[in-house]
Amino acid sequence: MPSDGNRPEDGWARLEPAQSGRSPSHFRAVEEAIRAGSFPKTTSVLIATGGRLAYEGYFDGLGPAGLQNTRSATKTVTGILIGLAIDRGMLPGVDARVLPYFSDKLPIRNPDPRKADITLEDLLTMSSILECDDSNRFSRGNEERMYLVEDWMKFALDLPVRGFPSWATKPADCPHGRSFSYCTAGVGLLAGVLVRATGSSVEAFAQTALFEPLQIRAAAWQFNPLGVAFTGGGLALSSLDLLKLGQLYLGRGIWNGRRILSEDWVVRSTRPQVRVDEETEYGYLWWLRRFAVGTEEVSSYLMQGNGGNKIAVFPGLDSVAVITSENYNSPGMHEATDRLLTDYVLPGILRQA
C-alpha cells in the first residue's frame, strides 16, 4: 500500500478525485441513503480501493477519532493475535491442545477425556466438542450464562460435551469434517492461551505485535471480572483502524510495505474450515460469503459483530469496506448492512473499477 497521502499520520493514502478518473461521487449514494434514514444507527462507512482510502463518512458526530464498539468483530482480532503468536514461535501451531494452558483451572466439571483433545483450531473454527451455542438460549454454554459468573474461562472448560442425536449431522459427515456452533465462551478461552503463551496481557501483546505496526494509537478493551481482556467481543477501535485490519489481510499480511503477519496465516484464516450454512462458511474467526450485486457475485471474507457491524474484504475487487452500526440486538441488523453493501457500497466500487 502506498505511504503517501494528505493525512499520513493515520497511515492512509487518500484517493483524490482527479486520480485515474476516479471520484468519491461513486459513493455519493451511500451517504444520501444513510442521511435519508434508510439505514438508521449507522455510525460510519469507509471504503478503500487499491490500497487508498476512497470514501469516509461519519454519521454519529464523533468523526474519525471516534471509537466504534463492533462487538464480536473482536473475535477476528483475537484470531490475528493467535496467528502473530504462532508466527513468533510462542505457540506451536493450531494443533496445540488447549488444556495444558489451564492447569490452574483444573479439576474440570463434567470431566471427559475428549476435552484433552480440544485444539486451538477447534476454538478458532467454532467447532469444539463443548456444548456451547449462543444462538440457543437453552445451551449450557450460551454467552448470557457466562456473563453471570466470575471466571469465564473456567465456565467454558466446565461445559459438558456436545451431543449429536440421530437427526443431527455428526462432524465426520459435515463438510470439512467439523460441525459449527457459534461459541463466544470458546473464543474467550483464547485470552488465557495468549496470556500464558506470550507472558504478557492480551492488550499489551496486541499493542506491540499488531497495533503499533498498524499505527493504531487508541484501543478500548473490555475486561472479564478477573481483569483479563475479553477476546470474545467489545474491543473499540476507530473506523480508520478497523479498515487497516481489513487492508492488512487484503495485503496478505503487509501494511504500508511492512510485513506484520505471515501470508500463510492470512491464507489459512480465510480458507473455508467449517460450513455454517448453505450460504456461509467460516475460517479462523472470519466469515466467508458471496454477495450478489446485479448479475455479479462478489466473494468476501468478513469480521462481523452485533449491531450489524462489518469489516468486509473483497479480494477480487482489491477493496475493503467498513460499516459500523449501533443496531445492537435488533432483528434484521445484519440484513440491513448486507443491503447497504450490495445496493450501495459494492455498486460504487464496481463503477470505479
N, C-alpha and C positions, 0 to 999 in steps of 0.2 A: 504493500500500500504506500502511495507517495506520502512524504512527510511535509510537503509544502502546504500552504493554505492561509486563510486570513485570520484564523484563530488557533495558532499552533499550540497554545497552552493546553488544549484539551486533546491534542494528538490527531485531530481530524482535519484533513484537507477538504475544502468546500468545492462543490461543483458549480462553477459560475455559469450564469445563463448563456454567455457568449461561447462557452467552450463546446466545440463539436456540434453546435446547433442545438444543444440540449437546454432545457429550460424548466425551472420549477413549476411553470404553468401546467406541466403534465400532471401535477399533483394538486392543482387548484381545486379539483372536485372533492378531494379528500377533506380539505379544510371547509369547503362550503357545506358538505354533508354534516360534518360534526357541529359546525356553528348553527346549522338549521335545526339541530336537535335530533337528528336521525340516529345518533349513537350517544345517548346520554351517559354521563360519567366517564367518558373517555378523557384521559388526562394528558396524553401525548401521543404523537405519531412521528416517527423518524424513519427515514429511508436512506440507505447507502447503496450506490451502484458503482461498479468499477473501482471500489476502494475509496470513494469520495462521498461525502455527505451531500445528498441531492435534495433532501427536504427535511425540515424540522418544524414541528408545530406543537405548541404547548397550550393547553386549554384549562388549566387549573389555577392559573395565576402565579405559579411558582417558578416558571421559566426553566432554563437549562440547569440551574443548580438544585432544583427540587429533587428530593429522593423519593423514588417510587417503590412501594411495597408490592412486589409482584408475587408474593406468597410462594407457591410451590415451584416457581421458576428457580428458587434457591436450590432445589434438588439437582438441577443440572449443573449449577456451580459446584455442588458437592462432588459430582462425578468428575468435573475438571480437576478438582483438588486431589481426588484419588489418582487420577492419571499423572498429575505432577509428582505425587509421592512415589509412584511406580517408576516414572522417568528418572528420579533421583536415587533409586535403589533403596528407598525407605520401606517400600512394600515389595514383596517378591513377585506379585502379579495378581491377576483376577482370580486365579485358582487358590489363592491363600484362604485358609479356613479362618472363620471369624472368631470362634470361641476362645482360642488361645489369647486373644487380646482382652478378654474379660474374666480373667481368673479371679478378680476381686468381686465379681458378681455371682459367683457360684456359692452354694448349690442352686440349681435351676428348678423352679416348679415345673410341673408337667414334664418330668425327665423322659428323654427318648434318645437313644444312641444316634439316631439320624440327625439330630441337631448338631452333632460334632462335624458333620459333613457340609454344613452351610458355608458357602464361599462368598467372597466379595462380589463375584459375578451374579450370584443369586440375588443379592441385595440391589445391585446396580440395574438389574433387569426386572425387578418387582416379581420375582418368581421363586422365592424361597419356600420351604415347606411350612413356614409359620402360618398359623391361621390368622390372617390379617387382611382385612378388606375394608377400606374406607368408604366404599360405595354401599356397604351392607351394614345397617345400623345394629344388626344382631351379632355382627362379627366380634369375637373376643378382642381382636386387635384393632378395632375401629379407633381412629386417632382421638375422637372425643373422649373415649375411656382413658386414654393415655394422659390427657391433659389434667385429669383429676388426681393423679398420683405424683409423688415427688421424683422418683427415679425412673425416668422414661426409658433408659437403656435396659434396666432390669425388667421393666414391663414387657419389652419386646422379647427378651431372652426367655421369659417365663411363659410365653404363649404356647398353647398346645399345637400339635402338628395338624396340618390341614387334612381333611378327609375328601375322598373322591367317590361318591356313591355311583351306582351303576349307570345313572343317567348323565353323569358328568364326564367330560373328556379328560382322561389322565394325561399328565405331562408327556409321557412317552409317545402318545398318539397325537400330540399337538404339533403344529409347525415349529421347527427349531427345537423340539423336544422340551419345551417349557410351557408352563401354564401361568398366565399373567394374573396378578391380583394386586391392585393398587394399595400400597402399604407405606404410609408415612413413617410409622414406627421403625420399619426396617431401615429406611434411609437415615433415621436418627441414630441408629447404631453406628453408622459410618463416622459420626463425630468422634465416638470413642476410639475407633480404629485409627483415625487421623492423629488424635492426641497421643496415643501410645506409640504409634509408628514414627511420628515426626519429633516427639519430645517437646512439642510446643502446643499452645492453644490453637484451635481451629482458626480463629481470626488472625492470629499472628502469622501462621503459616500462609493463609490466604493473602495477607498483606505483602509478605516478602516474595512469595512464589508467583503470584498472579496479579494482584492489584498494582503494585509498584511498577512492574514491567509494562502494564497497560495504561499507566498514568491515571489510575483511578485513585482519587485523593479523598473521597468521602464514602464510607460504607457504614450502615447501621444494622448490626446483627440483632436478632432476638435470642434469648438465652433460656435454657430449661431451668427448673427450680434449683438444680445443683450448680448452676453457673456456667454450664458448657454451652457454647454457641449451638443453636438449633440448626442442623443441616437439612431439616425437612421442610423449612419454609420461613418466610418473614424477613429475609435479608432485603434491605432497601438500598438501591443504587440509583444514580441519575440515569435518565433515559439515554444520554450520550454514552454512558459507561456500559449500559446494557447492550447498546449497539456494538460496542467494542467486543463483547463476548461473542456475539454472532459473527463479527468480522474475523475474529481470531480463528474460528472454525472454518469460515469460508476460505481463509488463507492457509488452511491445513496446519495451524499451529504457529503461524507467523503474523506478527503485528508490526507495522512500520519497519519492515525489513529485519526484524529481530525474531529469532526462533525462541518461543516461550514454552510451547507444548509440542511433544513429538507428533509427527504426522501419523505414525502408527496408532496412537491413542485416538486421534481425531477420526481416523477411518473406522476403527473398531467401535467407537462410541456411536457412530451414525450409521452403522450397518444393522440390518434387522437381526434382533436377537430373540425376540418373543413376539407372538401375534396378540394384539389387543382385541381387535375385531376385524371384520371383513375389509374395513377401510383404513385401518391404522395398525402400524407396527411400532416396536419400541426398541431402542438401542440401549446404551448405557445412560439411562436417565434423560434421553432425548426421545421426543415423539416424532415418528416418521409418517408423513402423509402426502397425498397428492391433492392439489386444488384445481378444480375445473374453472377455467376462465374462457368463456365462449366455447369455441371448439378445441381449445388447447388445454392440456393437462400439465400442471407445473408441480414438479417434485420439490419437497421441502423437508427439513428437519427443524424441530421447534423446542424451545424452552416454553413452558406453559404454566400458568398459575391461576388460582381462584380470582374471580373478578373479570375474567376474560383476558388476562394479561398474556401477551405472546411476544417472543423474540423469534422471528422466523428467518431461516436461512434458505435461499433459493440458489443452489449451486449452478444450475443451468442458466440462470439469468445474471450471475455474478452480483447478486444483490442480497441485502439484509433489511428486514423491516422490524421495527419495534412498535408495538401498540400497548400502552398502559391504560388500565381501566379500573375503576373502583366499583364495579357491579358485583361486589362480593356476595356470594351465596344466592345470586339471582338466577331464576330459571332462564335458560337461553343465553347465559353470559358468553359462553364460548361460540355459540352460533352467531351472535352479534358481531364479534370481532372477526370470525371467519368471513362474514358477509362484507365487512369493511375491507378485508384483504382481497376477496375475489371481485368485488364490484368497483373498488376504487384504487387501492394500492397497486395490485398487480396489473390492471389495465394501464396505469400510468407508467409503470416500469416497462411494460411491453411496448408502449408507444414510443418511448425514448430509446429503446434498444436498437 
